[in-house]
Amino acid sequence: MRGVLPLLAVAFLLTQTSSTPSIRQILGDRPNIAVQPVQLDARHSGHIRVGALTWLGGVRLTSQDPAFGSFSAMLLDGDRFTLLSDYGNVVRFRMGADWRPREIRFADLPGGPGTGWEKHDRDAESMTVDPASGRIWVGFEWANAIWRFDGGFSRTQSHAEPKAMRDWPTGGGAEAMLRRRDGTFLIISEDARPKDDEHFPARRGLHFSGDPTDKDRQPMPFLYVPPAGYDPVDMAELSDGRVLVLNRRFSIPDLFTAKLTLIDPRGLGAGQVLRGRELATLAPPLLHDNYEALAVGQEGADTIVWIASDDNGEVWEQSLLLKFKLSL
C-alpha cells in the first residue's frame, strides 16, 4: 500500500492541474536551453530498435527560465524546431547533428482565446503549418478553437470556434491537427466520442477542405480508433500521404506510455472509421514520458520521426526530444 499512495497522489495532482485555473507562466527575454543526452534503454545501450522505429538519439531540454517546458506541439523545417507549450509559449531553435541548440528564440503567442491571463486561455495542444506561406494554425483546448498566425508568430490573422467542435469536451478538444500537403486539414479530438459514450473506442475527427478558421467552411466528420486505452495527441504526414498518429496513455504503475500508429486518410469519406496500425510502443523499460508532440522530417532517403514530451511543469516529468528513423 505504501508504494501505491505516491502514485495515487500523482494521479490526483494531474487531475487538479488540468481542471484548476492557474495564472499563465510566460517565458522571459533571455532565451537559453541546455541539453543532456538520454538513452532509449538505460539498461542496454545497444537496444535501439522499437517496432518500426530505430533510435538515433535524444536529449533532455532544460532552461534557466522557470516557464520553460510543457511542450504539446512541434514543427520541423530542416534543422529548425518550433516547440509550443500549453501555456502559449513559443520556443524556436536550430539543432544539427551535434545536438546543440543555437539561434534560440523565446516568444509568446500574440493572441488566443480569452484574456490571456490564465493558462486555460492559451492551452495550445496542436499546431500545423503551410510551408509555402509560413502561416501557422494552433488548436486550443477549453475554447475548442482554431487560431491562425503569421509565420513569425508576430500577429494573429483569423480564428474560429467551429460549430462541429462546440460539444467536444473542454479538456479534450483539437488535440491533434494536421494541414496536409493538398491543403486539407484533419483534426482529431483527444476525448470526444460518438454519442458522448465514454465506453466507445473511437474519437471524433473533422476533415476540412481548407482553412478551418474560415467560418463558412463546413467540415466532414470521421472517426479514429486509437489503440485500446490510449488517446490521440498529435499527427504528422508522411511523403506518400499516409499519417502517423501519436497516442498516449496514463496508467498506474507505468504512468505515461505512448504508441505510434499509421492511418491512411487518402480518399477519406464522410463517417469513415480510421483504424491505426501499431508501429511502436514507448513503455517501460524503455524511456517513457508524457509524449505529446510529433514531427516528421527527411534526411536523404531516411524518414525521420521526432517526438517531444510535455513535462507539465512537474519535477518527475521531463522535456524530452527524441529522434528515430522510420522503417515501413
Number of C-alpha atoms within 10 A of each C-alpha: 5 6 8 10 10 11 16 13 11 14 16 11 12 14 11 11 13 13 11 9 12 13 12 19 15 20 20 16 10 10 18 19 18 12 17 12 13 15 19 22 16 12 10 11 9 11 14 17 14 15 15 15 20 18 19 16 16 21 20 17 19 17 13 12 15 12 16 26 28 25 30 30 33 27 23 18 13 13 12 16 18 18 22 29 27 24 30 31 26 23 23 21 19 18 16 11 7 6 14 14 19 14 11 16 16 19 19 18 21 13 20 23 21 12 10 18 14 15 20 27 24 28 26 30 30 32 29 25 21 15 12 6 9 14 17 21 27 28 27 29 26 19 24 25 23 26 22 25 22 16 16 10 18 13 13 18 15 16 22 17 19 18 13 15 20 14 11 22 19 18 21 20 27 34 28 30 28 24 24 19 14 9 12 14 19 23 26 29 29 28 24 24 21 14 8 14 10 12 8 12 18 25 23 25 27 24 22 19 15 17 17 28 19 15 13 9 13 16 20 17 20 22 21 23 19 25 21 9 11 20 26 27 28 32 32 27 21 19 12 9 15 15 21 24 28 27 25 25 21 17 12 11 10 14 16 18 21 24 21 25 21 22 19 16 16 10 7 14 12 13 14 15 18 19 16 18 15 17 18 19 20 19 16 13 12 18 15 21 26 24 30 27 30 28 24 25 20 14 9 7 6 12 16 20 22 20 20 28 25 23 22 21 16 12 7 9 16 23 23 26 20 23 19 22 19 17 12 8
